[in-house]
Amino acid sequence: MRQSAVYIVMLALAGFVSCTGDFKEINTDNSGMTEEQMQIDFNYLRIPLEVAQQGIYFNYDFGKGKNWPFQIMQNLNADMFSGYMHDYKPHNGGSHNTDYNLQDGWNGTNWLYTYSYTLPQLKKSEDFTANEYPVIHAVTKILKVEAMHRITDIYGPIIYRSFGHEGGDYTPDSQQEAYTAFFEDLDAALALLTANANDEVAAAILPKFDTLLDGTIAGWARFANSLRMRLAIRITMADPEKARTEFLKSLNHPLGCLEEPHQLVAVSTKGGYSNPLGEINRVWNEAQMNASMESILNGYEDPRRELFFEPCEEDVVYTNADGKEVIVPLKGQYRGIRQGAGYSHLLFANYSKIYVNQTTDPILMTAAEVWFLRAEAALRGWTSESAGDCYRQGVYTSFRQWGAAGADEYLEKDHIGADYVDPFEPINNIEAQCRVSPRWIETASQEEKLEKIITQKWLAVFPEGCEAWAEQRRTGYPRLFPVRVNNSKGGSIDTDIMIRRLPYPGEMVQLDPPQYEALLKALDAPDHGGTRLWWDRGRNF
């Protein structure tokens, strides 16, 4: 079946070009530079990679301003659904994504902007580097997998293998097909990096383009192996043998994976990139702590708490329905907002804010995450490593990354999550959901051990909401507070099972029905937030 050019439609949906625009112009756009300028200092290589790296944790300025796209692409969905954050403002009268009244104008933007900006630049870089720059070609493939696994983990089937085909055939990949392609691209990238590990030309030019790592071939190889571990663990219940095989490829790879606290994959803000979450937080004051995070950090008495969030700056004074002045003591406390609380007031404005500012490098992957991936692999019997040792190493690595003290004492704690209390509307009060402690118990059940691993991985991945939400959906851990108010359309999202995905952009139905129908066929389920993705099997063993 012939599909309309998906990226023409995506641009049209976002209002950037007319419906008759030729997307090939985007693929050959030189960002306003002349051909001569593009040849200077490898600009023809640098610019596509620069746009792509800024487009993963999206803050690329496409002429409509910065920061606000990220809020609707990620912060008002994945960052909240993961249990990390919540905006204090009652947008849309208090009924929006928070209570599963899903806002298409927000939730379709990750699809729109990725296909409009990030993926076209990666395609351009792939084409430029295929024959002459093997290391840059490998880096491009790694970036493509990093960008697009986030998209399939949010929506389901995507256009991946057929993207950019000159014939205009944009056949969707099912999620299983997309993951297979991801592994193939990572195989190809690692083969190139291994074969060209001593490439002096690449070693000289790679630092000019690298805003995520240390500018070394070895660093990108570690990232590729770690990313393959992440994706392998993700499909562990959907395709266990494939998952095990792919994981072991990385664990046994001679170039290794992320292991040390300083080995982070993060978007550098030194070259002009600004962290959009920092703007949302510091300027707009719209990135408060989520109640689930409050419960776990406070219940665990976690030393990372004051590094993740700031305490409430002052008490709240307000007039209640009886006209009486009420003082709510909050100063110095760490307090979060419950998702789906059904509130319409502004009294949460003084709740704990995230630590992030505009110059904070957004984290995409940490070595601590990789240790928890190794812990789960060991728990499943894939490796000879000790699940408990990898678990403890993950906690140590996370503490060192954040500069937190007291890891040994923390790992001996039997503390569990704390109950949640809403001082303004007691109807939102709820008992703690997290019932596991930081202490590793060798005699515990497999399920309890997995819950400990994933709960600590959730803390170690912070504040990267896309990954945290994906893993919470895959495993059900950590146990988050359910919404109190559920306004999902037709009851499509179960309150206890929670949201499983985001629907495709609604306007695609009108502007490109064949493409939409092809995606639905690949999804093989209703296009709503209650539909499970391929790797989301609702069980762990």
N, C-alpha and C positions, 0 to 999 in steps of 0.2 A: 504493500500500500504506500502510495506517495504521501509524505507528510509535508505540510507547509513548513517553511524555514522557522524552526522554533525560536531562534533568537530575533528574527524580525518581529514575531508576535510579542516576545518579551519586552522588546523596546517599545512597541506600540502600546502595550499595557501600561508601561511606566510613563508614557507620555513624552518620550524622548525623541522619537522620530515618527513620521507618518506611517500608516499601515502599508504604504507602497514603497517605503524606504528599502534600500538594498543593504542587507547586513554585511555583504562583502566589503562595504566601505568601512565598517567598524573593524573588520579583520585587517585592513591595510591602513588604518588610521595611525599617523605618526605623532599624535599628540601635539599637533601644531608645528612640528619641526620640519625643516626642509630635508630633502634626501641627503644633502651634504652634511647637515647637522646630525642626522641619524647615524652617519658613519663615524663621527667623532667619538673617541673613547668608548667604542662598543655600545653606543646608545641603542642601536637596533636590537641588541640583546638585553640591555639593562631595562629599558622602558617596559616591555611586556612583563618581565619578572617583577618589576617594582609595582606595577598595577596589581598583578596577581597576588603578591604577598600582602599588599594593603587590603586586598579584597577578601581574604579568608576571614579575618576578624575585621569586618568591613568598615573602613573609613576612607575610601577613595573618593576624592572630590570630582564628581562628574559634572559640575556646574550648577548643582542645586543645593550646595551647602554640605557640610559634614555633620557627623555625630547623630543627627536625627534618624538616618537610615538604620543605623545599628540598633537603636532603641526598638524599632518595630520589627526588625529582622530577627533579633535574638533576645534582647533584654526583657521584652514584654511577653515572651513565650518560653524559650528554653531555659533562660536564667531563672525564671519563676517556676516553671514546671519541674525543674530539677530540685527545688527546695532551697535554693541559694538566696534569692533576692525577691523583693516585691516593691513596687512603686506605691508610695503613700497616697497618691492622688486617685480619687474614685472616677477614673475616666468613664465616659459614656454613662454617667449617672451611677457608677459603681458596678455596672454589669458589662463585662467584657471578657477577655481571655481568662481572667482570674476565676470566674464562675462557669467557664466553658461556653459562654456566649461568644464564640470565636469570631474575631474581627478579620474578615478577608482582606481588608485594606492594609492590615499589618502583616498577617501571616503569609501572604503570597509574595512578600518582598524578598525573602531570602532566595526563592526560586528566580524571581525576576532579575535581581541585581547580579546574581551569580552567572546567569546565562547572558546577561547584557554586557557585563564588564569582565568578570574574573575569568570565566572559561574561554571567551574569545582570545584573550591575551595569552592564555596558556596554549591554546591551539596555535597561535601565531609563533610562539616561542618553540613549540615542538617542530613546526615546519622549518623555521630558520636554522635550527640546530641539528637536524636529523643526520646530516652527512659530515658536518665540519667540526662541531663542538660536542663531542660525546658526553663530557661531564655536565655541561649546561643542559643537554638533552635529558640526562638522568635526573637532574635537579627539577626540571620542568615536570617530568612524570611523577616524581614524589609529591610536588606541590599540587598536581592535578588530583592525585588520590586523596591528599589531605583535604582539599577543597570540596571534592565531590562526595566523599563518604559522609560528610556532614549533611549534604543535601539529601542523599538517599535515606539517611537515618532519620531525617525529619519527615520526608514525604512518602518514600517508597520507591517505586520504579522511576528511573530517570533516563534522560538521553545522554549517553556516555560514549559508547563505541562509535555511534553514527554521527556524533556531533562534528560539524564542519565538512561533511561530505558534499562535494561539489554537485552531485546529482540531486540534492535536496531531499534525500531519503533519511528522515529522522526517526527511525524505528526505536521505540523505547527499549531499554533493558529492564527486565525484571530485577528485583533486588538481588536475587541469587546470581543472575548474569552479571550485574554490576560488580558484585564482590569478586567473582571469578576474574573479571577484567582488572580490578584493582590489584589482585595478587599477581596477575601477569605483568602489569606495568611495574610493580615493585620488583619482580624478578628481573625484568629488563634493566631497570635503573641500577640495581645492585650489581648486575653483570657488568655494566658499563663503568660503574665506579670502581669495581675490583680490577678490571682490566686497565684502567687509566689512573690507578692510585698514585702514580709518580709523574703524572702529566704536569710539566712545569708551566705550560701556557695556562692550563686550567687553574693551577694553584695561584697564578698571578692575577687572573681576571675574576675568579669566583668571589673574592671578598668585595669586589665592586658592586656585586648584585645581591649579595646575601644579607637580608635583614632579619632572618630568623635564627641563624646559628652563628658559628664562629668563623665562617668563611673557609672551612677546610673540607676536603673530600671525605676525610674520615668522619667528620661531624655529620655530614649528610648521609653517609652510610649507616651510622648509628641511628639516625632518625628513621631512615627507611626500614631498618630491621625492627625498631620499636613500634613503628606504625603497623607493620605487618603483624606483630604480636597483638596489638590492640584489635585489629580487624579479625584475626583468627579467634580470639576469645569471644568476640561478638557473635560469631556464628556457631558457637560450640554446641547448641542444642538443635540448630537447623541442619548442620552437616558436621557431626562430630569428627569423622575421620579426616575430612578436609581441614577442619580447624586444627587438629593435632599436627597434621603434616606441615601446614604453613607455619605454625608456631615453632616447631622444631627447626625449620629452615633458618629462622632468625636466631634462635637460641644458640645454634651451632655454627652460625656464620662467622668466618674469621675476623671480620671487621667489627663485630660486637654490636651492643645496643647501649642505650642510655643507662648508666649505673650510678654516677656520682651526683651529689646534690646540685652542683653548679651546671650540670648538663641539662639545660632547659631549651625547649623550642618556644621562642617568644618573639613577637614582632617588636623590633627595636624602635624606640621613639627618638633616637639620636639624629636621624636623617630627615626630620620634618614630619614624620607620621605622628599623629596625636591619638592617644587612647580614647575612643569614643565613650567608653563607660566612665572615664574620668570626667568628661564634660557633663554627662548625664548626672553624675554623682555630685561633683563640686559646684557646678553652675546651676543646674536645674533642681538639685536636691531630690532626685527621684530614683535612688538605688539603696533602699533600706534592706535590712536583714529580713529574711524569711523566718516564719515561726518555727519551721522544721530545723533550720540551722540554729536558732536560739535554743531549742530543746536539746539538741545533741551537744553543742558547744558548752552550754551551761551545765547540763547534766554530767558531762564528762569532766567538767572543770578543765577544759582543754587549754593548755598554755598558748596555743595558736589563736585563741579567740581575740585577744587584743591586737593581734597582727592582721587578722582578717577584717575586723570591724572596729568602729569607734563606739565608746559608751555614749549613752544619751547625754546631751550637754546640759539639759535643765529639766526641771519638773514641768508638767503640763497643768495649766489652770484654765478651766472652762466653766461655762454656766450650763447646768443640766436642765432637763425638761421642766423641772419645778421652779426654775429661776434661781436656784441656789448655786453659789460658787463652789466648785469642787477642785481640790488640789490632788493631782496624781503624782506621787513621788517616783521619778524616773532617773534623776541625775545620777550618773555613774554606773547605771545598769546597762546590760546588753539585752535589748528587746527587739523582737521581730514581729512581722505582720502575717497573720494566717491567710493563706490563699482561699478565695471563695467565702470570705467572711460577710459579704453582703453589706458593707458599710458605705455611707455617702458623706462622711465627715472628713475633716483634714487633720484630725488629732494625732495621726501617726507621723506627722512631719518631723517630729523630734526623735523618732526611733533611730536605732543604731544605723549608721551609714557605713558602707563598704570602705575599705582602705584606699581604693584606687583613685589616682588623679590623672591628669592629662599626660604626664610624662612616665607613667607606670607602663612597663612593657607588658602587653597582653600575653598571657601564657597559653600556649597551645598543647604542650605536652611536657611532662616532668619525668625525671628518673624514678621518683617515688611511684608514679603510676606503673612503670614497667616492673618494679619489684612486686607490686600487687598482682599484676598480670602473671608473673612467674609463680606467685603464691597459689593462684587459682589453677594454673597448669599443673603444679605439683599436687594439689588437692585432687585433681581429676586423674592422677596417675600417669600423666604424659611424660614426666621427667623424674629423675632420681633426686631432685632437690627436695628439701624439707619445706613444706607449706608454712609451718610455723616460723622457720628461720627467715624465709622470704617475706612473710608478713611483718616480722619485727624489723627487718631491714628496710621495708617500705616506710614504716613509722619513723625510724631513725633518719632516713633520707629526707622525708618531708620536714621533720623538725629542723634539720640542719639547713635545708633550703630556706626556711623562713627565719632562721636564727632564733628558734625557740629553745628554751632550756627545759630540762625535766623529763626527757623521753623515758628514761629507765623507770622513774616513779609512775609515769603515765601508763606504761605497759603492765604495771602491777594492779591497776585500778579495776574494781568491780562495779564502777558507776555505770548507770544507764541513763537514757534520756530523761529530761525533766518535763513535768506537766506544763501545759501552756495555759496562761491566764491572760485574758483580755480585760484590762481595767476599765474600759469604756463600755463594752457590751459583753457581759458575762456569758451570753448565749454561745459565744465563740470559744469558751473554755473547753479544754479537751485533755485527756490523759496522754501521757507520753506513748508514742508508738514504738520507738527504738528501745528494745529490751536487752540488747547485747552490750557487753562492756569491752573496753580496750584490751583486757587481759586475754591472751591466747590460752585456750584450754584444750590440751591434746586429746582428752577423752570426750570432747563434745562431738555431736553429730556432724556429718558432712554439711548439712544445711546450716547449722549454727556457725560452723567455721567459715562457710561462704559468706554468711551475713556479716561476720566480723571483717573479712577481707574487703568486701564491697563497701561497707560503711567507712572503713578507713581510707579506701581508695577515693570515695566521694569527698572526703576531707582533703585528700592530697591533690585531687584534680582542681579544686577550687582556685579561681572563680570561673573556670571554663564550663559554662552551663550546657553547651551542646553535648559534650562528652558525658557529663554527669547525668543528664536526662536520658541519654541513650542507655547507659548502664543501669539506671534505676528501672527503666522499662524492661530491660532484658531480665533482670534478676528479682525485681521487687524490693531491692535494698538501696539505700537505707529505707526503713519504713517511714514514709512521710505522712503528715496530717492530711486527711482527705478534705475536700472542699465541704463547707457547711451548706452552701447554696449551689445548686447545680442547675444552670440554665442552658444546658446543651440542647440543641435542636432535636425535638422528638425523643429526648432521652438517649441520644446516640452514644453518649459517654457515660459509662458506669461510675458512680461516685467512688466505690471501693477499688475498682480496677484502674481508675484514673485515665487520663488522656494518653493515647498511644501514638498519635501522629498528628500532623497538620494537613488539612485538605489542600489540593492544588489550587492555584490562583483562580478565583471564580470567573473572571472575565475571559479566561481561556475557553470557557464553554461557548461564549458568543463569537469570539474572534478566531478561534481555530478548533472547531468541533472535531475534525478528524484526529488532530493531535491529542486532544483531551480523551477521546474514546479509545485511542490506542494505549494511553497511559492507564485508563481504567481497566482495559483488558489485561494489561500486565499486572496491575494491582490485584485483580480478580476478587474484588470486595468493594463494598460501598466507600465512596470518597468522603468519609467523615472522620472525626477525631477518635472514634471508638474502635477503628479497624486496626488490628495488629499487623505489624510488618512481618516479613518472612523470618527474620531471626528472632522475633519475639514470640516464643512458644508457650509462655505462661507456666513454665516449670524449669527447674535448674539441674535435675539429675534424672 
